[in-house]
């Protein structure tokens, strides 16, 4: 099993990169493990305090469970991947059944910050984008998907997203084997990564 790590700031275009990679291979050959599914459960915290949770620091993620699930997939075992709600800031009762795949992409803003997880990756990528482009995408996404106002998003960007990006996410770029500027619009970089994955898969099958 080939494990690909794809990191980058919030709104950098990681999801677009992942979707373009998936679409380049036969259905079912590439699986995706989103870091967001492994946020620690916050149901024990009063609802009025959950909005204060910092989702942009490594301590918010249950890394041990994520690593355990990757090891199971690599060993040919299926997993029950957790689900997380940003609306309630809690882990849901529902899980997603995930079968082993030839390629598994681990995607999220912090996936290159954990040394154990990094060691498991065959290829480490960082999707880069200008700060203003990322902010515009975050405003559009959070207002539609998470019920926030533009001012709420801007305040959170200044108070949390920007300082956490500078402290944790941007420094993790140095661990990347491949940096993809302009996110999902960089057809050349995405093509190189896709060709590399295809080559590795062909060699593994021969």
C-alpha positions in Angstrom: 0.0 0.0 0.0 1.3 3.4 -1.0 0.6 6.2 1.6 0.6 9.8 0.3 0.4 12.7 2.8 -1.1 15.9 1.5 -0.9 19.0 3.8 -1.3 22.7 3.4 -3.0 25.7 4.9 -6.8 26.0 5.3 -8.2 26.9 1.9 -5.0 26.1 0.0 -6.7 23.7 -2.4 -5.8 20.3 -0.9 -9.2 18.8 -1.6 -9.0 19.8 -5.3 -5.6 18.2 -5.5 -6.9 15.0 -3.9 -9.9 14.9 -6.1 -7.8 15.3 -9.3 -5.5 12.5 -8.2 -8.5 10.2 -7.4 -10.0 10.9 -10.8 -6.8 9.8 -12.6 -7.1 6.2 -11.3 -9.8 3.5 -11.6 -12.6 3.7 -9.1 -11.7 2.2 -5.7 -8.0 2.2 -6.3 -7.3 5.3 -4.2 -8.7 5.8 -0.7 -8.7 9.0 1.4 -8.3 9.4 5.1 -9.1 13.0 6.1 -7.3 14.4 9.2 -10.6 16.2 10.1 -12.3 12.8 10.9 -9.8 12.3 13.8 -10.5 15.5 15.8 -10.8 14.6 19.5 -14.4 14.4 20.8 -15.5 17.5 22.6 -18.9 16.3 23.8 -17.8 16.7 27.4 -17.3 20.4 26.9 -20.3 22.7 27.3 -21.7 23.7 23.9 -21.1 27.4 24.5 -17.4 26.7 25.0 -16.9 24.5 21.9 -16.6 27.4 19.6 -13.4 28.3 21.4 -11.7 25.1 20.5 -8.5 25.5 18.5 -8.8 23.1 15.6 -5.5 24.3 14.0 -3.0 22.9 16.5 -1.7 19.3 16.6 -3.1 18.7 20.1 -6.7 18.7 18.6 -6.0 15.5 16.7 -6.2 11.9 18.0 -2.9 10.9 16.2 -2.7 7.5 17.8 -6.0 6.4 16.4 -5.1 7.7 12.9 -1.8 5.9 13.0 -3.5 2.7 14.3 -6.0 2.8 11.4 -3.3 3.3 8.8 -1.4 0.4 10.2 -4.5 -1.8 9.9 -5.1 -0.7 6.3 -1.5 -1.5 5.4 -1.9 -4.9 7.0 -4.9 -5.6 4.8 -7.6 -5.0 7.4 -10.6 -2.7 7.1 -11.4 0.1 9.6 -14.3 2.1 10.9 -13.3 5.7 10.4 -14.8 8.2 12.8 -16.8 11.1 11.6 -16.8 14.6 13.1 -19.4 17.4 13.1 -18.1 21.0 12.9 -21.6 22.2 13.7 -21.7 20.6 17.1 -17.9 20.2 17.5 -18.4 16.5 18.5 -17.5 13.1 17.2 -20.5 11.4 15.7 -21.9 8.0 16.5 -21.7 7.1 12.8 -18.5 5.7 11.3 -17.4 5.1 7.7 -16.3 1.6 6.7 -13.0 1.8 4.8 -11.4 -1.1 3.0 -7.7 -1.3 2.2 -6.7 0.3 -1.1 -3.6 0.3 -3.3 -3.1 4.0 -2.5 -4.3 5.8 0.6 -4.1 9.6 0.8 -3.9 11.2 4.2 -5.1 14.7 3.9 -5.2 17.6 6.3 -3.6 20.9 7.4 -1.5 19.2 10.1 -0.6 15.8 8.7 3.1 16.6 8.2 3.5 17.8 11.8 3.3 14.4 13.4 6.6 12.5 13.2 5.1 9.0 13.5 2.6 9.7 10.8 5.3 11.2 8.6 7.4 8.1 8.9 4.6 6.0 7.5 4.2 8.2 4.3 5.9 7.1 1.1 5.4 10.6 -0.4 4.8 13.9 1.5 3.2 16.8 -0.3 2.5 20.4 0.7 -0.1 22.4 -1.2 0.9 26.1 -1.1 -1.3 29.1 -1.8 -1.2 32.9 -1.1 -2.7 33.9 2.2 -5.4 36.1 0.6 -6.5 33.3 -1.7 -6.8 31.0 1.3 -8.8 33.5 3.3 -11.3 34.0 0.4 -11.9 30.3 0.2 -12.3 29.9 3.9 -14.9 32.7 4.1 -16.9 31.1 1.2 -16.7 27.6 2.8 -17.4 28.5 6.4 -20.3 30.8 5.6 -22.0 28.0 3.5 -21.0 24.8 5.4 -20.5 25.9 9.0 -23.1 28.7 9.4 -20.6 31.5 10.2 -20.8 35.1 9.1 -18.0 36.7 7.1 -16.9 38.7 10.2 -16.8 35.6 12.3 -14.5 34.0 9.8 -12.3 37.0 9.6 -12.0 37.3 13.4 -11.2 33.6 13.7 -8.6 33.9 10.9 -6.8 36.7 12.7 -7.1 35.1 16.2 -6.4 31.5 15.4 -5.9 30.5 11.7 -3.1 32.9 10.9 -1.0 32.4 14.0 -1.4 28.6 14.0 -0.5 28.5 10.3 2.7 30.4 11.0 3.5 28.3 14.1 2.6 24.7 12.9 1.5 24.5 9.2 4.0 26.6 7.3 7.0 25.1 9.1 5.8 21.6 8.2 6.5 22.5 4.6 10.2 21.6 5.1 9.2 17.9 5.5 7.6 17.8 2.1 9.0 15.9 -0.9 6.9 17.9 -3.3 5.5 21.4 -2.9 2.5 22.2 -5.1 2.1 26.0 -5.6 -1.3 27.4 -6.7 -3.1 24.3 -5.3 -5.5 22.5 -7.6 -4.7 24.7 -10.6 -1.1 23.4 -10.8 -1.7 20.8 -13.5 2.1 20.1 -13.9 2.8 19.3 -10.3 -0.4 17.2 -9.9 0.6 15.4 -13.1 4.1 14.6 -11.8 2.6 13.3 -8.5 0.0 11.2 -10.4 2.7 9.7 -12.7 4.9 8.9 -9.7 2.0 7.0 -8.0 1.1 5.2 -11.2 4.8 4.1 -11.7 5.0 2.8 -8.1 1.8 0.9 -8.5 2.9 -0.7 -11.8 6.2 -1.8 -10.2 4.4 -3.3 -7.2 2.1 -5.3 -9.5 5.0 -6.7 -11.7 
